Amino acid sequence: MQIGSTLNEKYRIDRFIGKGGTGYVYLCTNIELGNKWAVKHIPSDNINDITMSEIEILKNLYYPSLPRIVDVFRNERGIYIVESNIEGIPLDILLKRHGSFGLDKVTDWFMELCDILNYLHNARPRPIVYRDMKPSNIILSQGSRLVLVDFGISQEYFEYGFNKDAILAGTSAYAAPEQLLKGGRTDFRTDIFNLGVTMYHLLYGRLPVSADNRIKYRKSRAAAKIGRIISKCMENKPEDRYQRVEDIQKELRQVKNMLAASYARQKVVFKLEIASIIILSIVSYTIAILLYYKTT
């Protein structure tokens, strides 16, 4: 598409944003309203069942931390999806800059991503299994809120009956074992595994390198607790993982309480240290004055 051209007599193309797995993304302006949107152009040759599935899933979702589709149209060149323009930085870029993140920040992000998955897993008319949680699909918006993007391999979940799974769906470094097996069936616990690997990467600055996912992080009670939570998320067998994100959140609240208590203790210690310094300074000053008058 040419910069400055008009799409569907409604959107002006402002600039090229980037290329995705199935198409090209541009920043556009709604000519009538003047607001900004992202338009994803999927060429006709790239349109398949997965593309249509992504459109249908996003059309039915409305949540602050998810992209929102506002328009879909088609011509001889392909499909155009107009959705929220998410301004921010993907977490994989931030990881390259910072290497890793502190326990308090990771705990907050952990809770936030659980909220998003909880919404998807309870969505109506049918729950959604996201299946591709990883830092590059999480954007830290300018409002400091995490936004989950790219629903290309997501699917609706049917509690009863057959769930059609794409073969080898997901990004291998973050994928659950069932995603890497031909005929493997994914469900909410697959998202929990992906989430665990993502949080491991954010906290430690590297991906797990062993089939044994137990974490030996024991600098504090809160750190040990978060390590155990992440380890349980990454259990190889789905039945050994958390079964619902609500169960993760209950334990994350305990971590936040531990961190709050730790910060409170640090504050008290800091105040005592300041008080001690002031008292010692007063005593030293008093002794110096007394010595001065004694010698004069």
Beta strands, then each sheet from edge to edge (+ up, - down):
strand 1: 6-7
strand 2: 11-19
strand 3: 24-30
strand 4: 36-43
strand 5: 69-75
strand 6: 78-83
strand 7: 88-90
strand 8: 128-129
strand 9: 138-141
strand 10: 146-148
strand 11: 155-156
sheet 1: 1+ 2- 3+ 4- 6+ 5-
sheet 2: 7+ 9- 10+
sheet 3: 8+ 11-
end
